[in-house]
Amino acid sequence: MSTPVLFKWRHFLPEIILLNVRWYCRYALSYRDLEEMMAERGVEVDHSTINRWVLKYAPELDKRVRPHLKPTNDSWRVDETYIKVRGAWKYLYRAVDSAGNTLDFMLSAKRDGKAAGRFFRKVLKGQHTGSSRVITVDKNVAYPAAIDALKADETIEKETELRQNKYLNNIVEQDHRAIKRIVKPMMGFKTFNSTRRTLGGIEAMSMIRKGQVNGIEGDVVS
């Protein structure tokens, strides 16, 4: 992400900007926490400036890691969790494989068959994902309708098994917790777009932490 044009007119070094973005998306920190941490290191930066950095560069993290993601397996675990936006709950669809590797994610204003269908299409477009052998979901009635529609237009193979069993979805539910732990200090989001952009960076750092990115072994902590 060192392309000069990305940091044109910025008053801080790219290394300082990226350090703040990565820390915010990786750890349970608020903008004011980062402002204080930077001050301790002799860098005077306002928390509102860090906020603008995150909204600008967090989606860039997601964009840049995707071409380098390692292939995932064909056993999917799909579930949605809740994210508060402007005082109202929205839905974060997430999918991992049976080894816990992230397949994809999608923020949605609704929780219905159309939203589930859009999410499955997004997952299938990933360079690191292939066709699914089995998809494990909870008892949400939207999932069978979405899968039937996708099989009808041959987006998903007809042999793909849909397995509705919430007890087999512990892998993705545990994975939700890592994301929610980071989101909690943020005290809710103001707009849908800022939520979507910030979550892109959080999920990207999560994939790096899991070792899913080729060329990066383990977590990035500095």
Beta strands, then each sheet from edge to edge (+ up, - down):
strand 1: 75-85
strand 2: 88-97
strand 3: 102-108
strand 4: 134-137
strand 5: 161-164
sheet 1: 3+ 2- 1+ 4+ 5+
end
